């Protein structure tokens, strides 16, 4: 369960809070029916006195900001990283990361949903003591967002999985390692102790058991099972840009790499020289990133069903979530299966084209969760997006592509810069809204941004 804590002193930036940050017994959130928001707020505020204020940001972090690469001076918001990455990454890889599926309807819809909501800020409120400190599954984090799972990050950014995991841990935020990553899950967890693992699983008991046991040996405490990929999506944009997994050697691919020399020398050749050919490590048999014959084989995912989730729940002793939930009834089934949470997501608009934007179904899912943690993923780009999601029932959000772009163009410094930008936006937006804690984000602060519902009704 997640709780949001009361603020530190004015102007403080919260440093990484190590340790478990366990919530005292009796503060567990209970939600039911139409009283979800009231009970969530009351419980968050009850728990707010149980954690001390975090110390000011460490001098090392300030020094790191002074030494950041010059390109980051132009990065003023998360959206800015995409255009910079377009000029750095070869066309196939940028197309893979940035694209959606078919007509990109869901990709566009994810952003449009946020734009349909406006704020009603409060005035003359003392907001000098605001704080973003958030508790998720008993651990205190410094902000209400984390780094979403993304496959193949190590072909866009040098040592991408490790860079993202390490930066998230240093910022005291969670990061989710993708099952489609090019780095062994054990190495990612070693680099970032706040990392979770996200699995693509076939509907077969044997491979499921093997991967669950491997995650436990690797030291992970939170397992996320993606459930919206029974088959591969129709990503026409990948074919048009020349992308495939694994990558197939060709003159076109070679040319795409040659005309991006910073990526070619700073990422690909550097990786080959220092670490050898990357392999897909965490989903089925190991397959090299670049091969003319190998194929990725993840098993029959179209057989994955609720009975397999129940099997995982019996095997896995840590926290268990499913990712890709958009239906209220699936939320009920997850709760009845004993899961710890659901991630409301349409895979960043990369699976079913036309799938509803997660924000639109979030309130109904939050109501159905009845105490189970609800996390939103897909389309978050601004601090205002984070606050809108929290107001509609999310306990936490995850952000993907911008952090990968940041890692690609500037490594760990880029990721830290992106994290800082989003944290600063949330802090600023809280002040402008007239709130001091995230517990105060409620539906009453939101109205439709379009339409004429605001006009007085005739009597």
Backbone torsions as a table, in degrees:
resi	resn	phi	psi	omega
1	UNK	NA	154.9	-176.5
2	UNK	-119.9	139.9	178.2
3	UNK	-133.6	148.3	179.7
4	UNK	-110.1	136.7	-169.6
5	UNK	-104.4	156.0	-179.0
6	UNK	-68.6	162.0	-164.2
7	UNK	-79.4	165.1	168.9
8	UNK	-87.7	-167.3	-179.2
9	UNK	-74.0	163.4	-178.2
10	UNK	-57.0	135.1	173.4
11	UNK	79.5	-5.6	-178.9
12	UNK	-73.4	142.8	167.4
13	UNK	-106.0	137.5	-172.2
14	UNK	-86.8	127.2	179.0
15	UNK	-85.3	173.8	-178.3
16	UNK	-60.9	125.9	-179.3
17	UNK	-98.4	102.6	-179.9
18	UNK	-78.6	164.1	179.1
19	UNK	94.9	175.4	-171.6
20	UNK	-80.2	-33.7	-178.4
21	UNK	61.6	41.1	-174.5
22	UNK	-62.7	143.8	179.1
23	UNK	-87.7	135.1	-179.9
24	UNK	-61.1	151.9	175.2
25	UNK	-58.4	143.4	179.3
26	UNK	97.9	-9.5	178.6
27	UNK	-100.8	6.8	179.7
28	UNK	-63.9	133.9	-173.4
29	UNK	-79.4	132.1	175.0
30	UNK	-118.1	123.1	-178.6
31	UNK	-125.0	143.2	176.2
32	UNK	-158.8	148.2	171.7
33	UNK	55.3	-144.3	-174.1
34	UNK	-84.5	-0.5	-176.9
35	UNK	-97.4	18.9	-176.7
36	UNK	-55.6	-50.5	-175.1
37	UNK	-65.6	-41.9	-178.1
38	UNK	-62.9	-44.4	-177.1
39	UNK	-71.0	-36.2	177.7
40	UNK	-61.1	-46.5	-178.8
41	UNK	-63.8	-46.1	-178.0
42	UNK	-60.6	-42.0	-177.4
43	UNK	-71.4	-38.7	176.9
44	UNK	-60.5	-43.6	-177.7
45	UNK	-69.1	-33.5	177.3
46	UNK	-62.5	-40.0	-177.1
47	UNK	-80.4	-10.4	-171.9
48	UNK	-65.7	-21.4	-178.1
49	UNK	-88.9	-1.0	-172.4
50	UNK	-88.1	-13.1	179.2
51	UNK	-113.9	139.0	175.4
52	UNK	-73.9	160.3	176.6
53	UNK	-65.0	140.7	179.7
54	UNK	-76.4	153.4	178.8
55	UNK	-69.9	165.8	178.5
56	UNK	-65.0	163.0	-175.9
57	UNK	-60.7	144.3	-174.2
58	UNK	-70.9	148.2	178.6
59	UNK	-58.2	-32.5	-179.8
60	UNK	-60.8	-39.2	179.0
61	UNK	-65.5	-40.2	178.5
62	UNK	-63.5	-40.8	177.9
63	UNK	-63.8	-39.0	178.7
64	UNK	-61.6	-39.6	178.6
65	UNK	-64.0	-36.8	-179.4
66	UNK	-67.7	-28.8	-175.6
67	UNK	-98.4	11.4	-174.8
68	UNK	-64.8	151.0	179.5
69	UNK	-57.2	150.0	-175.2
70	UNK	-60.2	-33.5	-177.4
71	UNK	-59.6	-27.3	-177.2
72	UNK	-72.2	-16.2	178.5
73	UNK	-65.3	-23.4	179.4
74	UNK	-90.6	-6.2	-177.9
75	UNK	-91.0	99.9	-176.2
76	UNK	-103.1	-13.0	179.8
77	UNK	-155.4	164.3	-176.7
78	UNK	-60.3	-34.3	-179.6
79	UNK	-62.1	-26.4	-176.9
80	UNK	-65.7	-26.2	-177.4
81	UNK	-67.9	-27.9	-176.0
82	UNK	-64.8	-46.7	-178.3
83	UNK	-66.8	-36.8	176.6
84	UNK	-64.1	-40.1	179.2
85	UNK	-68.1	-31.8	177.9
86	UNK	-58.9	-37.5	179.6
87	UNK	-81.7	-9.9	-178.3
88	UNK	-102.1	-41.5	-173.3
89	UNK	-86.2	145.1	170.6
90	UNK	-58.2	149.6	-174.7
91	UNK	-53.7	-45.0	-179.2
92	UNK	-61.2	-40.3	-176.5
93	UNK	-73.6	-41.8	176.7
94	UNK	-62.6	-41.0	178.6
95	UNK	-61.8	-38.6	178.6
96	UNK	-64.0	-45.0	-177.1
97	UNK	-70.6	-44.6	-171.0
98	UNK	-82.8	-24.6	-170.1
99	UNK	-78.8	164.7	173.6
100	UNK	-107.8	-121.0	-178.7
101	UNK	-148.6	142.0	178.6
102	UNK	50.2	-109.5	-176.8
103	UNK	-89.0	0.8	-177.3
104	UNK	63.9	24.7	-178.3
105	UNK	-62.1	-44.7	-179.3
106	UNK	-70.9	-35.0	177.8
107	UNK	-60.2	-45.6	178.1
108	UNK	-70.0	-38.3	-177.7
109	UNK	-63.8	-30.9	179.0
110	UNK	-61.0	-42.5	179.2
111	UNK	-75.0	-39.3	-177.0
112	UNK	-60.4	-35.1	-177.9
113	UNK	-61.4	-40.4	178.8
114	UNK	-66.0	-36.6	-177.4
115	UNK	-70.2	-15.5	-179.2
116	UNK	-83.9	0.0	-177.2
117	UNK	-117.1	134.8	177.0
118	UNK	-118.7	161.5	-179.4
119	UNK	-99.6	153.9	169.7
120	UNK	-120.1	91.1	-175.1
121	UNK	-75.3	155.9	176.1
122	UNK	-99.2	146.9	-177.6
123	UNK	-110.2	162.9	175.0
124	UNK	53.9	45.0	176.4
125	UNK	-112.0	133.0	175.6
126	UNK	-72.0	105.5	-177.3
127	UNK	-110.1	21.1	-175.5
128	UNK	-69.0	-18.5	-177.2
129	UNK	-110.4	33.5	-175.2
130	UNK	-73.6	154.2	-178.2
131	UNK	-149.3	146.5	175.6
132	UNK	-102.2	1.3	-174.5
133	UNK	-54.4	133.6	-172.0
134	UNK	-136.5	141.7	176.4
135	UNK	-112.9	124.9	-179.4
136	UNK	-126.2	120.6	-178.9
137	UNK	52.7	40.4	174.5
138	UNK	83.5	0.9	179.2
139	UNK	-114.5	135.1	179.6
140	UNK	-82.0	127.3	174.5
141	UNK	-115.9	161.9	-173.6
142	UNK	-89.0	-3.5	178.7
143	UNK	-159.1	163.1	-176.5
144	UNK	-89.4	26.5	178.5
145	UNK	-138.1	157.2	177.2
146	UNK	-135.4	-178.8	-177.9
147	UNK	-98.3	119.8	-173.1
148	UNK	-73.0	158.9	176.6
149	UNK	-70.3	136.2	178.5
150	UNK	-141.6	126.5	-179.4
151	UNK	-77.5	149.1	173.9
152	UNK	68.2	23.4	-177.2
153	UNK	-62.2	-28.8	-177.9
154	UNK	-77.9	1.4	171.0
155	UNK	-100.6	-8.5	175.1
156	UNK	-101.6	-40.2	-178.0
157	UNK	-123.4	141.2	178.4
158	UNK	-60.4	122.5	-178.2
159	UNK	52.3	43.7	-170.1
160	UNK	-55.4	-44.3	-178.3
161	UNK	-62.7	-42.9	-179.4
162	UNK	-68.2	-42.5	179.8
163	UNK	-60.1	-46.2	-179.7
164	UNK	-65.2	-43.6	-178.9
165	UNK	-64.7	-42.4	-178.1
166	UNK	-68.0	-43.4	-179.5
167	UNK	-64.4	-39.8	178.3
168	UNK	-63.0	-44.0	179.9
169	UNK	-64.3	-40.6	179.7
170	UNK	-66.1	-29.8	177.6
171	UNK	-90.1	2.1	-177.5
172	UNK	56.9	54.1	175.8
173	UNK	-131.7	154.5	175.0
174	UNK	-79.8	150.0	173.8
175	UNK	-134.0	141.5	-178.7
176	UNK	-108.5	119.6	177.5
177	UNK	-77.9	131.1	-178.7
178	UNK	-80.8	143.5	172.8
179	UNK	-64.8	-18.7	178.8
180	UNK	-95.7	21.4	-177.9
181	UNK	-78.8	164.7	-179.5
182	UNK	-102.6	15.7	-178.5
183	UNK	-128.1	133.2	177.7
184	UNK	-53.6	136.0	-175.9
185	UNK	-58.1	-32.9	-179.8
186	UNK	-63.3	-37.9	-179.6
187	UNK	-70.4	-35.9	179.3
188	UNK	-65.9	-44.1	-180.0
189	UNK	-64.7	-35.8	177.7
190	UNK	-65.0	-38.3	-179.3
191	UNK	-73.5	-33.1	-176.6
192	UNK	-135.1	98.9	-176.6
193	UNK	-68.1	-6.4	175.1
194	UNK	-95.9	7.3	-176.4
195	UNK	-75.7	141.0	168.6
196	UNK	-104.0	172.6	175.3
197	UNK	-123.0	134.8	177.4
198	UNK	-109.8	128.3	-173.8
199	UNK	-114.4	138.8	164.3
200	UNK	-100.3	116.9	-171.8
201	UNK	-120.9	141.1	172.6
202	UNK	-80.0	164.6	176.9
203	UNK	-83.8	56.2	-179.2
204	UNK	-137.2	130.7	-174.2
205	UNK	-62.5	-39.6	-175.9
206	UNK	-62.0	-58.4	178.4
207	UNK	-59.7	-34.3	177.6
208	UNK	-62.0	-48.6	-178.5
209	UNK	-61.3	-42.4	-178.8
210	UNK	-61.9	-45.0	-177.4
211	UNK	-70.7	-39.5	178.3
212	UNK	-60.9	-43.3	179.3
213	UNK	-66.2	-36.4	178.0
214	UNK	-65.6	-41.5	178.3
215	UNK	-62.1	-40.1	179.0
216	UNK	-64.7	-43.6	178.3
217	UNK	-65.3	-31.3	-179.1
218	UNK	-75.5	-6.1	175.0
219	UNK	93.3	6.7	178.9
220	UNK	-72.7	146.1	177.0
221	UNK	-115.2	-6.7	180.0
222	UNK	-134.6	126.2	-178.1
223	UNK	-117.6	129.2	179.2
224	UNK	-116.4	121.1	179.2
225	UNK	-101.7	119.1	177.8
226	UNK	-79.1	129.6	-171.9
227	UNK	-121.0	8.4	-178.0
228	UNK	-109.2	24.6	-179.3
229	UNK	-130.0	59.6	176.7
230	UNK	-66.8	-27.5	174.7
231	UNK	-140.1	164.3	177.4
232	UNK	-68.8	142.6	-179.4
233	UNK	-75.6	162.3	179.5
234	UNK	-88.9	76.6	-176.4
235	UNK	-89.5	79.3	-179.4
236	UNK	-60.4	-31.8	-179.5
237	UNK	-61.9	-32.0	177.6
238	UNK	-63.6	-43.8	-180.0
239	UNK	-64.3	-42.4	-178.0
240	UNK	-65.6	-34.0	-178.7
241	UNK	-88.6	-5.5	178.7
242	UNK	87.6	20.0	-178.1
243	UNK	-96.1	144.5	171.8
244	UNK	-153.4	161.1	173.9
245	UNK	-125.5	118.6	-4.3
246	UNK	-70.1	166.8	177.0
247	UNK	-68.5	139.7	179.3
248	UNK	-101.6	126.3	179.4
249	UNK	-60.1	134.0	178.7
250	UNK	-161.8	162.5	177.1
251	UNK	-63.1	-37.9	179.6
252	UNK	-63.5	-44.6	179.5
253	UNK	-63.8	-41.6	179.1
254	UNK	-61.9	-43.7	179.5
255	UNK	-63.3	-42.6	178.4
256	UNK	-58.2	-34.7	177.8
257	UNK	-76.1	-39.7	-177.6
258	UNK	-62.3	-38.7	-177.2
259	UNK	-81.5	4.1	171.8
260	UNK	-122.9	67.8	-171.5
261	UNK	-62.8	-31.6	178.8
262	UNK	-63.7	-41.1	176.3
263	UNK	-70.1	-42.9	-176.1
264	UNK	-59.2	-47.4	-176.9
265	UNK	-88.6	-38.5	-175.4
266	UNK	-80.0	-20.7	-179.2
267	UNK	-120.0	-64.5	-169.1
268	UNK	-69.2	-57.3	-178.8
269	UNK	-65.6	-35.2	175.9
270	UNK	-61.4	-40.8	178.3
271	UNK	-64.9	-46.3	-179.5
272	UNK	-61.5	-41.2	-177.0
273	UNK	-68.3	-42.5	-172.7
274	UNK	-93.6	-25.6	-173.2
275	UNK	-131.8	-8.2	-176.6
276	UNK	83.3	-177.7	-178.9
277	UNK	-65.2	127.8	175.3
278	UNK	-67.2	148.8	177.8
279	UNK	-125.6	148.6	167.0
280	UNK	-72.8	116.4	-163.1
281	UNK	-105.8	-19.8	-163.7
282	UNK	-124.1	19.2	-178.1
283	UNK	-149.6	95.9	-178.9
284	UNK	75.2	-162.4	-179.6
285	UNK	-61.7	147.2	178.6
286	UNK	-66.2	132.1	-179.8
287	UNK	-132.9	133.4	179.8
288	UNK	-68.2	154.2	179.3
289	UNK	-63.6	-37.0	-176.6
290	UNK	-121.8	114.1	-178.6
291	UNK	-160.0	149.4	178.4
292	UNK	-94.8	-8.5	-175.2
293	UNK	-125.5	-30.6	-173.9
294	UNK	-68.6	153.8	177.1
295	UNK	-135.1	142.7	173.6
296	UNK	-79.8	129.3	-179.3
297	UNK	-128.6	103.2	-178.4
298	UNK	-95.0	-0.1	-178.9
299	UNK	89.9	174.7	-176.2
300	UNK	-77.1	84.6	-179.2
301	UNK	-69.9	-17.0	178.9
302	UNK	-73.3	-2.9	175.4
303	UNK	-97.5	-9.1	-177.6
304	UNK	-63.0	128.9	-175.0
305	UNK	-143.3	178.3	-176.8
306	UNK	-59.7	-30.7	-179.8
307	UNK	-64.8	-29.9	177.4
308	UNK	-73.1	-35.2	175.4
309	UNK	-64.0	-40.1	176.9
310	UNK	-64.0	-36.8	175.4
311	UNK	-62.9	-45.8	179.4
312	UNK	-61.0	-40.0	179.4
313	UNK	-61.3	-36.5	178.7
314	UNK	-71.7	-35.4	-176.4
315	UNK	-80.6	-36.4	-170.8
316	UNK	-93.2	121.6	-177.4
317	UNK	-90.4	-11.9	179.4
318	UNK	-88.0	-161.7	179.7
319	UNK	-80.3	138.8	-174.0
320	UNK	-128.4	128.3	177.3
321	UNK	-129.6	158.8	167.5
322	UNK	-115.8	144.4	-176.5
323	UNK	-118.3	134.3	-179.5
324	UNK	112.1	20.0	-178.1
325	UNK	-86.9	129.7	175.5
326	UNK	-131.3	-4.9	-174.5
327	UNK	-111.2	134.4	180.0
328	UNK	-58.7	-40.6	-175.9
329	UNK	-68.4	-34.3	174.2
330	UNK	-62.5	-33.4	177.1
331	UNK	-64.4	-42.7	177.5
332	UNK	-61.6	-44.8	-179.6
333	UNK	-63.5	-37.5	177.7
334	UNK	-64.3	-42.3	179.0
335	UNK	-63.8	-43.6	-179.1
336	UNK	-69.0	-24.5	178.1
337	UNK	-81.5	-2.3	176.9
338	UNK	85.1	20.3	178.5
339	UNK	-73.8	158.1	-179.1
340	UNK	-89.6	-17.8	-179.6
341	UNK	-175.7	169.3	174.4
342	UNK	-129.8	147.1	173.9
343	UNK	-107.8	115.0	-179.6
344	UNK	-80.6	112.0	-168.8
345	UNK	-157.9	145.8	168.1
346	UNK	-113.4	30.8	176.0
347	UNK	64.3	34.1	-179.4
348	UNK	64.7	26.9	-178.8
349	UNK	73.9	25.7	-172.0
350	UNK	-112.9	7.5	-179.7
351	UNK	-118.9	-88.8	-180.0
352	UNK	-88.9	113.1	178.5
353	UNK	-69.8	127.1	-174.7
354	UNK	98.2	-3.3	175.1
355	UNK	-61.7	141.3	-175.3
356	UNK	-60.5	146.5	174.9
357	UNK	-65.6	132.7	-177.6
358	UNK	-53.8	-35.7	-177.5
359	UNK	-60.9	-31.6	-176.7
360	UNK	-69.9	-30.6	-177.9
361	UNK	-101.5	-3.0	-176.1
362	UNK	-56.9	-47.4	-177.7
363	UNK	-58.7	-42.5	179.5
364	UNK	-66.5	-38.4	178.3
365	UNK	-67.9	-40.7	178.5
366	UNK	-61.9	-38.6	178.5
367	UNK	-66.3	-39.9	-178.6
368	UNK	-73.3	-22.7	-175.8
369	UNK	-63.5	-38.5	175.2
370	UNK	53.0	52.0	176.7
371	UNK	106.7	-17.2	177.5
372	UNK	-79.8	142.9	-177.8
373	UNK	-66.2	134.9	177.6
374	UNK	-118.5	124.5	-178.3
375	UNK	-121.3	139.0	178.6
376	UNK	-106.6	138.5	177.9
377	UNK	-138.1	147.1	175.3
378	UNK	106.2	112.0	170.6
379	UNK	92.1	-4.7	-177.5
380	UNK	-74.2	125.0	179.5
381	UNK	-133.8	-17.1	-173.9
382	UNK	-129.8	159.1	174.2
383	UNK	-59.8	-36.1	177.4
384	UNK	-63.7	-33.6	176.4
385	UNK	-62.6	-43.9	179.5
386	UNK	-59.1	-46.9	-177.0
387	UNK	-67.3	-36.8	176.3
388	UNK	-63.3	-42.4	178.7
389	UNK	-63.5	-42.5	178.6
390	UNK	-63.6	-39.3	-179.7
391	UNK	-64.8	-29.2	-176.9
392	UNK	-93.4	7.4	171.4
393	UNK	119.0	-5.2	177.0
394	UNK	-74.2	147.2	175.6
395	UNK	-93.8	-19.7	-173.9
396	UNK	-166.3	160.9	175.1
397	UNK	-133.5	157.8	174.3
398	UNK	-124.1	144.5	-177.2
399	UNK	-124.5	136.2	-174.2
400	UNK	-111.7	-86.8	-166.9
401	UNK	-47.9	-46.3	-176.5
402	UNK	-57.6	-35.2	-179.9
403	UNK	-71.4	-32.8	175.7
404	UNK	-69.6	-42.2	175.0
405	UNK	-57.5	-42.7	-179.2
406	UNK	-63.0	-41.7	178.2
407	UNK	-65.2	-36.5	-178.1
408	UNK	-66.0	-44.9	-173.1
409	UNK	-86.5	-20.6	-174.8
410	UNK	-148.7	16.2	175.8
411	UNK	60.3	-146.7	-178.2
412	UNK	-60.7	-35.1	178.4
413	UNK	-62.4	-37.3	178.1
414	UNK	-66.2	-41.3	179.3
415	UNK	-64.7	-44.0	178.0
416	UNK	-61.3	-39.3	179.5
417	UNK	-64.4	-43.8	179.2
418	UNK	-63.2	-42.1	177.7
419	UNK	-60.8	-44.8	-178.5
420	UNK	-63.4	-40.3	178.7
421	UNK	-59.8	-44.9	-178.0
422	UNK	-69.9	-38.1	177.8
423	UNK	-64.5	-41.4	179.5
424	UNK	-65.2	-38.3	177.2
425	UNK	-62.1	-45.3	179.9
426	UNK	-61.3	-44.3	179.5
427	UNK	-60.6	-47.0	-179.8
428	UNK	-63.7	-43.8	-178.0
429	UNK	-66.1	-35.2	176.1
430	UNK	-61.5	-44.2	179.4
431	UNK	-62.9	-44.0	-178.5
432	UNK	-68.9	-26.5	177.1
433	UNK	-80.6	-19.3	-178.1
434	UNK	85.6	34.8	178.4
435	UNK	-126.3	154.5	179.1
436	UNK	-115.7	-14.2	177.3
437	UNK	-137.5	154.7	-179.4
438	UNK	-68.9	-18.7	176.2
439	UNK	-63.3	-20.8	-178.6
440	UNK	-83.0	-6.4	177.2
441	UNK	-75.3	108.1	-176.2
442	UNK	-131.9	162.2	-179.5
443	UNK	-58.2	-25.1	-179.3
444	UNK	-63.6	-17.7	178.5
445	UNK	-87.9	1.9	-177.2
446	UNK	-118.6	147.6	172.6
447	UNK	-142.4	160.4	174.1
448	UNK	-62.5	138.8	179.9
449	UNK	-83.8	-12.2	-178.6
450	UNK	-131.0	169.1	178.8
451	UNK	89.8	178.2	-175.7
452	UNK	-119.8	26.6	-179.9
453	UNK	-63.5	-17.1	-176.7
454	UNK	-78.3	-13.5	-178.0
455	UNK	-67.7	143.0	177.8
456	UNK	-60.0	140.4	-179.8
457	UNK	-83.4	141.5	175.9
458	UNK	-72.2	138.0	179.9
459	UNK	-102.6	NA	NA
